[in-house]
Amino acid sequence: GEVQAPSSVSHSGVAALCKALEVNTSITSFSVTSLDLALDSVRALHTAITQHTMLETLQLSANNMGIHHCMPLSDICKLDVLKHLEISRNDISGTGVEILCMGLSENNSL
């Protein structure tokens, strides 16, 4: 199954979706796009994906993410369960890319 958060979802709504992702093992694709995604939301996604072994696709494009999001994103990149991670149209460059690469270097499925 696929879950796509509406662009009007609040930060608490993203947190609730993450909690649902932790327990619903039929979800294979999760999309949160075009939000001002809080750092806590990215951390909640990491926790949810760690618990959810069937998720293959995570779309986080256009969420106004920057360098401060890169450490939890790097941790997400380390999870071999993911086969596709979309983080385009965010403000990640330079040091942020280096941080993401550290996580990607430990992944065998992306």
C-alpha positions in Angstrom: 0.0 0.0 0.0 0.9 3.6 -0.3 0.4 6.6 2.0 0.7 10.1 0.8 0.3 12.9 3.4 -1.7 15.9 2.2 0.2 19.1 1.8 -1.9 20.6 4.5 -0.9 18.1 7.2 0.4 19.5 10.5 3.6 18.4 12.3 1.4 16.5 14.7 -0.3 14.9 11.7 3.0 13.8 10.4 3.8 12.3 13.8 0.5 10.4 13.8 1.3 9.1 10.3 4.7 7.9 11.6 3.0 6.1 14.5 0.7 4.3 12.0 3.6 3.4 9.8 5.3 1.7 12.7 2.4 -0.8 13.0 1.0 -1.1 9.5 3.3 -3.6 7.7 1.3 -3.4 4.4 2.6 0.1 3.6 5.4 -0.1 1.0 5.5 3.6 0.0 5.3 6.7 2.2 5.2 10.2 0.8 5.5 13.5 2.7 6.1 16.3 0.2 5.8 20.1 -0.1 5.8 20.8 3.7 8.1 22.7 6.0 9.2 19.4 7.6 10.4 19.7 11.2 13.5 18.0 12.3 11.4 16.0 14.9 9.3 14.7 12.0 12.4 13.3 10.2 13.5 11.7 13.5 10.0 10.2 13.9 10.2 8.8 10.3 13.6 7.2 11.2 12.0 5.5 14.2 9.0 4.4 12.2 11.1 3.0 9.4 13.3 1.1 11.9 10.1 -0.6 13.1 8.6 -1.1 9.6 10.5 -3.7 7.6 8.3 -3.6 4.4 8.7 0.1 3.5 10.6 0.4 0.1 9.9 3.9 -1.0 10.2 7.1 1.0 9.5 10.4 -0.8 10.5 13.6 1.1 10.9 16.1 -1.8 10.3 19.8 -1.4 10.1 19.8 2.4 12.4 22.7 3.1 15.0 20.4 4.6 18.5 21.6 5.1 21.7 20.6 6.7 20.1 20.2 10.1 18.0 17.4 8.7 21.0 15.5 7.3 22.0 13.5 10.3 18.6 11.8 10.8 18.3 11.5 7.0 21.8 9.8 7.0 20.5 7.4 9.6 17.5 6.7 7.3 19.9 6.1 4.4 21.6 3.3 6.4 18.4 1.2 6.5 18.7 -1.6 3.9 14.9 -1.9 3.7 14.6 1.2 1.5 15.0 0.8 -2.2 14.1 4.4 -3.2 14.6 7.6 -1.3 13.5 10.9 -2.9 14.9 14.0 -1.3 15.0 16.4 -4.3 14.0 20.1 -4.1 15.4 20.5 -0.6 18.2 22.8 0.5 20.9 20.2 0.9 24.3 20.8 -0.4 28.0 20.7 0.6 28.4 19.3 4.1 24.8 18.0 4.1 25.6 15.9 1.0 28.7 14.6 2.7 26.7 13.6 5.8 24.1 11.8 3.5 26.9 10.0 1.7 28.1 8.5 5.0 24.7 6.9 5.5 24.5 5.8 1.8 27.9 4.1 2.1 26.4 1.7 4.6 23.3 0.8 2.4 23.2 -2.1 0.0 19.7 -1.6 -1.4 19.3 2.1 -2.4 
